[in-house]
Amino acid sequence: MACLTIDLIAKSEKHFKKRRGISLLQYLKTLTHLHFSNRNIEEIGDLSMCRNLTVLYLFENRLTKICSLDFASNLTHLYLQNNNITHMNNLSNLKKLTKLYLSRNKISVVEGLEELSGLKELHLENQQLEPGDQLLFDPISVLALAESLCVLNINNNNIEDIKDLSVLKELEHFSAAQNKLLHIDELEDVFELWSKLLILDLSGNPVCKQRKYRDRLIVVCQKLGTLDGKDINEITRQFLVNWKAAKEGKKRKYKDPMLTWPEVAHPPRNDFGFAESESSGSTHPLQIYPPNNMHSGEPQEPPRSFIPAQSPSRSPFSEVISLKS
């Protein structure tokens, strides 16, 4: 079993050339970058002498777990893609870590990131999941990244929704291509919170086939410059924004009758149920003021059959008096 140890570093021709003239101990203390990719390494041994290590390349090996990195408090970049890692453990001491590459492993739950409040990039695409499984996110870990994470890649992980990621308000680059995202309304709710988003890739998802998919996302993502690999023209964006505003304005006008009915639609009435004319003070029995004539606001005459016959010499008041007597 190949294990990454101090002895393996000492035997490495590349590192041997770099430490000419100095002892191994001195070299290890000054070592900042360690390259051991594609070396069939299955385990990380004791590297505690490399306390100034900032970048560690261990991609394309046979690692099944993350371990023995408690010493690496200065590590900023960790490359572990193309291994057989199943769990995101033993990362809590890497408080200076800014970039973490874990694509093409066997991770099913994104976890163990509670202490990585400075992480800016997280790459988790193409996990080797069991049939029917999807990549899940631990809410505590996601919340810990809310103020720092700028780049997130979760391509091809059978993901059905991203509601759990809505707190990641600092995201600028989000890739979730080749998943199972379907509901554009849910996506809009999330993207509306990501005000800094510049690059978005959802290609290969079922949602891409929905009507007005691209138009709706361009409107909701105000700073987006690239969608599914295609640049967004600023003129197109402004046209879509104006179109949506006009459409919503029409909807509000239709739903609120106060925006369409004239102010004189219901004029004051006297005690006898007759509308009074503001100009003459006279009464007009049984005049109706529906919103049929929206623009003029003029009262409408009722059908002739509903107007009671009146004597030319008598007023409505005399009829009422005669009835009472």
C-alpha positions in Angstrom: 0.0 0.0 0.0 1.4 3.4 -1.1 1.4 5.9 1.8 2.5 9.5 1.6 5.2 10.0 4.2 8.3 12.1 4.8 10.4 9.2 3.5 8.5 9.2 0.2 9.1 13.0 -0.1 12.8 12.5 0.6 13.1 9.8 -2.1 11.3 12.0 -4.6 13.6 13.1 -7.3 11.7 16.3 -7.8 12.0 17.3 -4.2 15.5 16.0 -3.8 16.7 18.5 -6.5 14.9 21.4 -4.8 16.7 20.8 -1.4 20.2 20.8 -2.6 22.6 22.2 0.0 20.1 22.0 2.9 19.0 19.3 5.2 15.8 17.4 4.8 14.4 18.9 8.0 15.1 22.4 6.9 13.6 21.7 3.5 10.4 20.3 5.0 10.0 23.4 7.2 10.1 25.7 4.1 8.0 23.4 1.8 4.9 25.2 0.7 3.8 23.2 -2.4 3.6 19.3 -2.4 2.9 17.5 -5.7 2.0 13.8 -5.4 -0.7 13.3 -8.0 -1.2 10.1 -9.9 1.1 8.1 -7.6 -1.3 5.3 -6.5 -1.3 6.7 -3.0 -3.9 5.1 -0.7 -3.3 6.9 2.5 -1.8 10.1 3.9 0.9 9.5 6.6 2.5 11.8 9.1 3.5 15.1 7.4 3.5 17.2 10.5 7.0 18.5 9.7 5.5 20.4 6.7 3.9 23.1 8.8 4.2 25.8 6.1 2.4 23.7 3.5 -0.1 25.9 1.6 -0.9 23.8 -1.5 -1.3 20.0 -1.6 -1.8 18.1 -4.9 -3.1 14.6 -4.3 -5.5 14.2 -7.2 -5.8 10.9 -9.3 -4.8 8.6 -6.5 -6.5 5.9 -4.5 -7.4 7.7 -1.3 -10.6 6.5 0.5 -10.6 9.1 3.3 -9.2 12.4 4.3 -6.9 12.1 7.2 -3.6 13.3 8.9 -4.1 16.9 7.9 -4.5 18.4 11.3 -1.0 19.9 11.1 -1.8 21.9 7.9 -3.2 25.0 9.5 -1.7 27.1 6.7 -3.1 25.1 3.8 -5.1 27.2 1.3 -5.5 24.8 -1.7 -6.4 21.1 -1.4 -6.7 19.0 -4.6 -8.3 15.6 -4.0 -10.3 15.0 -7.1 -10.3 11.6 -8.8 -10.0 9.5 -5.7 -12.3 7.1 -3.8 -13.1 9.4 -0.9 -16.5 8.6 0.7 -16.8 11.2 3.5 -15.7 14.8 4.0 -14.1 14.3 7.4 -11.1 15.8 9.2 -11.2 19.2 7.6 -11.9 21.3 10.7 -8.3 22.4 11.3 -7.9 23.8 7.8 -9.2 27.2 8.8 -7.2 29.0 6.0 -8.5 26.8 3.2 -9.9 28.8 0.3 -10.1 26.2 -2.5 -11.3 22.6 -2.1 -11.4 20.2 -5.0 -13.3 16.9 -4.4 -14.8 16.1 -7.8 -15.1 12.5 -9.1 -15.1 10.8 -5.7 -17.8 8.8 -3.9 -19.2 11.5 -1.6 -23.0 11.4 -1.0 -23.3 14.1 1.7 -21.6 17.5 1.7 -20.6 17.9 5.3 -17.7 18.7 7.7 -17.3 22.3 6.6 -18.4 24.0 9.7 -15.0 25.5 10.5 -14.1 26.5 6.9 -15.6 30.0 7.1 -13.1 31.3 4.6 -13.7 28.8 1.8 -14.2 30.5 -1.5 -14.3 27.6 -4.0 -15.9 24.2 -3.6 -15.8 21.7 -6.5 -17.9 18.5 -6.1 -19.0 17.6 -9.6 -19.4 14.0 -10.9 -19.6 12.0 -7.7 -19.8 8.3 -8.1 -23.2 7.8 -6.5 -25.3 4.7 -5.9 -28.2 4.3 -8.4 -31.1 6.5 -7.3 -29.0 8.6 -4.9 -28.4 12.3 -5.2 -25.8 14.6 -3.6 -27.2 16.0 -0.3 -26.1 19.1 1.7 -25.8 19.3 5.5 -27.5 22.6 6.4 -24.9 23.5 9.1 -22.0 23.2 6.6 -23.9 25.2 4.0 -24.7 28.0 6.5 -21.0 28.1 7.5 -20.1 29.0 3.9 -22.8 31.7 3.5 -20.5 34.7 3.8 -17.5 33.3 1.9 -18.3 30.9 -0.9 -18.0 32.4 -4.4 -17.7 29.4 -6.6 -19.7 26.1 -6.4 -19.6 23.3 -8.9 -22.1 20.4 -8.4 -22.5 19.2 -12.0 -23.9 15.7 -12.6 -25.0 14.7 -9.1 -28.7 13.8 -9.7 -29.7 16.9 -7.7 -33.5 17.7 -7.9 -33.6 21.0 -6.1 -31.2 23.6 -4.6 -33.4 25.2 -2.0 -30.9 24.2 0.7 -28.3 26.4 -1.0 -30.3 29.6 -0.9 -28.2 31.1 2.0 -25.1 31.2 -0.2 -25.6 34.9 -1.1 -22.0 35.5 -2.1 -22.0 33.1 -5.0 -20.6 34.5 -8.2 -20.2 31.3 -10.2 -22.7 28.4 -9.9 -22.6 25.2 -12.0 -25.3 22.6 -11.6 -25.4 21.2 -15.1 -26.6 17.7 -15.9 -28.8 17.3 -12.9 -32.5 16.8 -12.4 -33.6 20.4 -11.8 -37.2 20.8 -13.0 -39.1 23.7 -11.4 -38.2 27.1 -12.6 -40.3 28.9 -10.0 -38.1 27.3 -7.2 -34.9 28.3 -9.1 -36.2 31.9 -9.4 -36.8 32.0 -5.6 -33.2 31.0 -5.0 -31.5 33.1 -7.7 -33.4 36.2 -6.5 -31.3 36.0 -3.3 -28.0 35.6 -5.1 -27.5 39.2 -6.1 -23.8 38.8 -7.0 -24.2 35.9 -9.5 -22.2 36.4 -12.7 -21.9 32.9 -14.3 -24.7 30.3 -14.2 -24.7 26.9 -15.9 -27.8 24.7 -15.7 -27.4 23.0 -19.1 -28.7 19.5 -19.4 -31.4 19.9 -16.8 -35.1 19.3 -17.6 -35.9 22.9 -16.6 -34.0 24.2 -19.7 -36.9 22.9 -21.9 -39.5 25.0 -20.2 -41.0 28.0 -22.0 -39.2 31.3 -21.5 -36.5 29.6 -19.4 -33.7 31.8 -20.5 -35.7 35.0 -20.5 -36.9 34.4 -16.9 -33.5 33.7 -15.5 -31.9 36.7 -17.2 -34.6 38.9 -15.6 -34.2 37.5 -12.1 -30.4 37.4 -12.1 -29.7 41.1 -12.5 -25.8 40.9 -12.8 -25.6 37.6 -14.7 -23.2 37.8 -17.6 -23.2 34.2 -18.9 -26.0 31.6 -18.8 -25.3 28.0 -20.0 -22.1 29.1 -21.7 -23.7 31.9 -23.7 -23.1 35.6 -23.0 -26.0 37.9 -22.1 -26.4 41.0 -24.1 -27.2 44.0 -21.9 -29.7 45.4 -24.4 -31.6 42.1 -24.3 -31.5 42.1 -20.5 -33.0 45.6 -20.4 -35.7 44.8 -22.9 -36.7 41.7 -20.9 -36.7 43.7 -17.6 -39.0 46.4 -19.1 -41.3 43.8 -20.7 -41.7 42.1 -17.3 -42.4 45.4 -15.5 -45.1 46.3 -18.1 -46.7 42.9 -17.8 -46.9 43.1 -14.0 -48.3 46.6 -14.2 -51.2 45.3 -16.4 -51.8 42.5 -14.0 -52.0 44.8 -11.0 -54.4 47.1 -12.9 -56.7 44.2 -13.8 -56.7 42.8 -10.2 -57.4 46.0 -8.4 -60.8 47.6 -9.4 -59.8 50.9 -7.7 -57.3 51.4 -10.4 -59.9 51.1 -13.2 -63.2 52.4 -11.8 -63.8 56.2 -12.1 -64.2 58.2 -8.9 -67.8 59.1 -9.8 -68.9 55.5 -10.2 -70.9 55.7 -6.9 -72.2 59.3 -6.5 -73.8 60.3 -3.2 -77.5 59.5 -2.8 -80.3 61.1 -0.9 -82.6 59.4 1.6 -85.0 58.3 -1.1 -82.3 56.3 -3.0 -82.0 58.8 -5.9 -78.7 60.1 -7.1 -78.2 63.8 -6.9 -76.7 65.9 -9.7 -73.7 67.9 -8.4 -74.5 70.8 -10.8 -78.2 71.2 -10.4 -79.0 69.5 -7.1 -81.9 67.8 -8.8 -82.6 64.1 -8.4 -82.5 61.4 -11.1 -84.4 58.3 -10.0 -82.9 54.9 -10.7 -79.8 56.0 -12.5 -77.0 53.4 -12.5 -73.2 53.9 -12.3 -71.5 50.7 -13.4 -68.0 50.6 -14.8 -69.3 50.0 -18.4 -68.0 53.4 -19.5 -64.6 53.5 -17.9 -63.3 56.6 -19.6 -66.2 59.0 -19.2 -67.5 58.1 -15.8 -70.9 59.2 -16.9 -74.0 57.6 -15.4 -75.8 55.1 -17.6 -79.6 55.2 -18.3 -81.4 52.0 -17.2 -83.6 50.0 -19.6 -86.9 51.9 -20.4 -89.0 49.2 -18.7 -87.4 49.9 -15.4 -88.2 53.7 -15.4 -91.5 54.3 -13.6 -94.1 56.5 -15.4 -94.4 59.9 -14.0 -96.8 62.8 -14.4 -95.1 65.8 -15.9 -96.4 68.0 -13.1 -95.5 65.7 -10.2 -92.0 65.1 -8.7 -90.7 61.9 -7.0 -91.3 63.7 -3.6 -95.0 64.1 -4.3 -95.3 60.3 -5.1 -93.8 59.4 -1.8 -96.0 61.8 0.1 -99.2 60.5 -1.5 -98.2 56.9 -0.7 -97.8 57.7 3.0 -101.1 59.5 3.1 
